[in-house]
Amino acid sequence: MLEYMLAHSAGTSVEMSSVHTVLVFALVAAASVTPVYALEFCQSTDRDCHGHDKKTSPDAIRSRWNVNASNLMQDLDQFSVSCTKLIDAFPLDKVDGNFVRTVKNCIFSKSIPTPLKGPLRLAAVSKDVLEGILNLDMAVTQSEEFLHYASGGKLLPGSVPLAHRYGGHQFGYWAGQLGDGRAHSLGRYTDRSGDGRAVIRSSVREFLCSEAMHFLHIPTSRAASLIVSDEPVMRDQFYNGNVNTERGAVVLRLAKSWFRIGSLEILSQSGEIDLLRKLLNFVIDEHFSSISSDDPDKYLVFYSTVVNETAHLIAQWMSVGFAHGVCNTDNFSLLSITIDYGPFGFMESYDPDFVPNTSDDEGRYSIGAQADVGLFNLEKLLTALSPVLTKKQQKEFHQLFKAKLGLLGDEEGDSYLIAFLLKASQ
């Protein structure tokens, strides 16, 4: 059995400077003014959620999951989602509406997507995602209904759009409460066989790169479709004061989960420890099947797993010359997959100082610094987990971190050295 969480991002967020909704079908708005949809797909025990399977063709996927062309849904009326798992697991924000605000004591807020205006056109679609993951026949993309579902104009049956509240360290500094500015989690699909807008430019980049990364066998979110409209979106592409009008777009994206390091940080920083523990237990139970819920050291094992898989992910980035561009803690997935494609780039010739992000004047997120930034982010994850650890477990965490730095034995200056190295990596 496969379960998919979809997310759509649109409209003003719940500061949460962004709004994220889980939908079983997700689109990402191109640029930062169109609705963005992101789909989470989580798998049950018949396949490891963390392992990367290199057999990625639709035929291989159908064979592995017992899916064939005759089982593909020909009509979107057959497609539905459920939001009960998240709604039952966590308290919701008591305030409804898409407007910027500070949110407390919750993981999600209800947030209705703002649909694109004007004529809609399907600009691109991934057959591999549509058939191999969502079990939808390509014929459904020819309908007006698909355009409206994929762009936020209509909600799928069972969908309760949610915006995810998280925080994060941005360029080395705690930025406080952030959130899904243009993403809505629209629901969970079970396979049993700023202004909340984006522009075409950035949406095309995300669509192409996420699919390219997948077929390079690098863990990543996926893109199902790209829908464009004539809705005007004002954008200063190079942040130099030259504002131009671009067309809006929406990308439908999928991931095994959209929880990130910042999801835990905001709860730890706010002293919401019971909710922190609840979210940790949920993530472990849903996505880390190898960790027993009864294990007294499950948070330690969880951290160790994330450390190893994040290190492996960054090594894979480096192997293809990929620079993420914005390696903030709110952009680092707890499942160690590549998410939030923004000002990324690929190095064309070897240059460790290569920086694709024009806003990164100091080169903090240069391609050569990604390993150091990953270390910094994992230290922030450790800090976020500290309130739910015993003193013994905190000491074991410390030993894990020392081992990653190649420090042997137990010296008096170890803590100072770790702190110094982390500070230097900023």
URWOGI-V21768 format. One record per residue. N is the residue number from 0. RES is the residue in one small letter. SS is DSSP state (2 for helix, 1 for strand, 0 for the rest). D_FIRST is the distance of its C-alpha to the first C-alpha in whole Angstrom. Layout:
N:RES:SS:D_FIRST  N:RES:SS:D_FIRST
//
This chain:
0:m:0:0  1:l:1:4  2:e:1:7  3:y:1:10  4:m:1:14  5:l:1:16  6:a:1:20  7:h:1:23  8:s:1:27  9:a:0:30  10:g:0:33  11:t:0:35  12:s:0:33  13:v:0:33  14:e:0:35  15:m:0:33  16:s:0:34  17:s:0:31  18:v:0:29  19:h:0:25  20:t:1:23  21:v:1:19  22:l:0:18  23:v:0:14  24:f:0:17  25:a:0:19  26:l:1:23  27:v:0:25  28:a:0:29  29:a:0:31  30:a:0:34  31:s:0:34  32:v:0:35  33:t:0:32  34:p:0:29  35:v:1:26  36:y:1:23  37:a:1:20  38:l:1:16  39:e:1:14  40:f:1:11  41:c:1:9  42:q:1:7  43:s:0:6  44:t:0:8  45:d:0:7  46:r:0:9  47:d:0:12  48:c:0:12  49:h:0:16  50:g:0:16  51:h:0:17  52:d:0:16  53:k:0:20  54:k:0:18  55:t:0:18  56:s:0:19  57:p:2:17  58:d:2:18  59:a:2:16  60:i:2:13  61:r:2:13  62:s:2:14  63:r:2:11  64:w:0:8  65:n:0:10  66:v:0:11  67:n:0:15  68:a:2:18  69:s:2:18  70:n:2:14  71:l:0:15  72:m:1:16  73:q:0:20  74:d:0:21  75:l:2:20  76:d:2:21  77:q:2:17  78:f:0:16  79:s:0:15  80:v:0:14  81:s:1:15  82:c:0:17  83:t:2:17  84:k:2:16  85:l:2:18  86:i:2:21  87:d:2:21  88:a:2:20  89:f:0:23  90:p:0:27  91:l:1:27  92:d:0:31  93:k:0:33  94:v:0:35  95:d:0:33  96:g:0:34  97:n:0:34  98:f:0:37  99:v:0:37  100:r:0:38  101:t:0:37  102:v:0:34  103:k:0:34  104:n:0:32  105:c:0:29  106:i:0:26  107:f:1:26  108:s:1:28  109:k:1:27  110:s:0:28  111:i:0:29  112:p:0:28  113:t:0:32  114:p:0:31  115:l:0:33  116:k:0:37  117:g:0:38  118:p:0:37  119:l:1:33  120:r:1:33  121:l:1:29  122:a:1:31  123:a:1:28  124:v:1:24  125:s:0:22  126:k:2:20  127:d:2:18  128:v:2:16  129:l:2:17  130:e:2:15  131:g:2:13  132:i:0:11  133:l:0:12  134:n:0:12  135:l:1:16  136:d:0:19  137:m:2:22  138:a:2:24  139:v:2:23  140:t:2:24  141:q:2:28  142:s:0:28  143:e:2:29  144:e:2:26  145:f:2:24  146:l:2:27  147:h:2:27  148:y:2:24  149:a:2:24  150:s:2:27  151:g:0:27  152:g:0:29  153:k:0:26  154:l:0:24  155:l:0:20  156:p:0:20  157:g:0:19  158:s:0:20  159:v:0:22  160:p:0:23  161:l:1:24  162:a:1:26  163:h:1:25  164:r:0:28  165:y:0:29  166:g:1:32  167:g:1:33  168:h:1:36  169:q:1:37  170:f:0:39  171:g:0:40  172:y:1:41  173:w:1:39  174:a:1:38  175:g:1:37  176:q:1:35  177:l:0:33  178:g:0:30  179:d:0:28  180:g:0:31  181:r:0:29  182:a:1:26  183:h:1:24  184:s:1:20  185:l:1:19  186:g:1:16  187:r:1:12  188:y:1:10  189:t:1:7  190:d:1:6  191:r:0:5  192:s:0:7  193:g:0:36  194:d:0:37  195:g:0:33  196:r:0:34  197:a:0:33  198:v:1:35  199:i:2:34  200:r:2:36  201:s:2:33  202:s:2:30  203:v:2:31  204:r:2:31  205:e:2:28  206:f:2:26  207:l:2:28  208:c:2:28  209:s:2:24  210:e:2:23  211:a:2:26  212:m:2:25  213:h:2:21  214:f:2:23  215:l:0:26  216:h:0:23  217:i:0:23  218:p:0:20  219:t:1:21  220:s:0:19  221:r:1:19  222:a:1:21  223:a:1:20  224:s:1:23  225:l:1:27  226:i:1:29  227:v:1:33  228:s:1:35  229:d:1:39  230:e:1:39  231:p:1:41  232:v:1:40  233:m:1:43  234:r:1:42  235:d:0:44  236:q:0:42  237:f:0:45  238:y:0:46  239:n:0:49  240:g:0:50  241:n:0:50  242:v:0:47  243:n:1:46  244:t:1:44  245:e:1:41  246:r:1:39  247:g:1:35  248:a:1:32  249:v:1:28  250:v:1:25  251:l:1:22  252:r:1:20  253:l:1:17  254:a:1:16  255:k:0:14  256:s:0:16  257:w:0:20  258:f:0:21  259:r:1:24  260:i:2:27  261:g:2:29  262:s:2:26  263:l:2:28  264:e:2:31  265:i:2:32  266:l:2:31  267:s:2:33  268:q:2:36  269:s:0:36  270:g:0:36  271:e:0:33  272:i:2:32  273:d:2:31  274:l:2:28  275:l:2:28  276:r:2:27  277:k:2:24  278:l:2:23  279:l:2:23  280:n:2:21  281:f:2:18  282:v:2:18  283:i:2:18  284:d:2:16  285:e:2:13  286:h:2:14  287:f:0:16  288:s:0:14  289:s:0:17  290:i:0:20  291:s:0:20  292:s:0:21  293:d:0:24  294:d:0:25  295:p:0:29  296:d:0:28  297:k:2:25  298:y:2:26  299:l:2:28  300:v:2:26  301:f:2:24  302:y:2:27  303:s:2:27  304:t:2:24  305:v:2:24  306:v:2:28  307:n:2:27  308:e:2:24  309:t:2:26  310:a:2:29  311:h:2:27  312:l:2:26  313:i:2:30  314:a:2:31  315:q:2:29  316:w:2:30  317:m:2:33  318:s:2:33  319:v:0:33  320:g:0:35  321:f:1:33  322:a:1:34  323:h:0:32  324:g:0:35  325:v:0:34  326:c:0:33  327:n:0:33  328:t:2:31  329:d:2:29  330:n:2:28  331:f:1:27  332:s:1:23  333:l:0:22  334:l:0:19  335:s:0:22  336:i:0:21  337:t:1:24  338:i:0:24  339:d:0:27  340:y:0:28  341:g:0:32  342:p:0:35  343:f:0:34  344:g:1:35  345:f:1:36  346:m:0:39  347:e:0:41  348:s:0:43  349:y:0:43  350:d:0:44  351:p:0:43  352:d:0:44  353:f:0:42  354:v:0:41  355:p:0:39  356:n:0:39  357:t:0:43  358:s:0:43  359:d:0:43  360:d:0:46  361:e:0:46  362:g:0:44  363:r:0:41  364:y:0:38  365:s:0:40  366:i:2:38  367:g:2:40  368:a:2:39  369:q:2:35  370:a:2:35  371:d:2:38  372:v:2:36  373:g:2:33  374:l:2:35  375:f:2:36  376:n:2:33  377:l:2:32  378:e:2:35  379:k:2:34  380:l:2:31  381:l:2:33  382:t:2:35  383:a:2:32  384:l:2:31  385:s:2:34  386:p:2:35  387:v:2:32  388:l:0:33  389:t:0:36  390:k:2:39  391:k:2:38  392:q:2:35  393:q:2:37  394:k:2:39  395:e:2:36  396:f:2:34  397:h:2:38  398:q:2:38  399:l:2:35  400:f:2:36  401:k:2:39  402:a:2:38  403:k:2:36  404:l:2:40  405:g:0:41  406:l:0:43  407:l:0:44  408:g:0:46  409:d:0:46  410:e:0:49  411:e:0:51  412:g:0:50  413:d:2:46  414:s:2:45  415:y:2:48  416:l:2:47  417:i:2:43  418:a:2:44  419:f:2:47  420:l:2:44  421:l:2:42  422:k:2:44  423:a:2:46  424:s:2:42  425:q:0:42
//
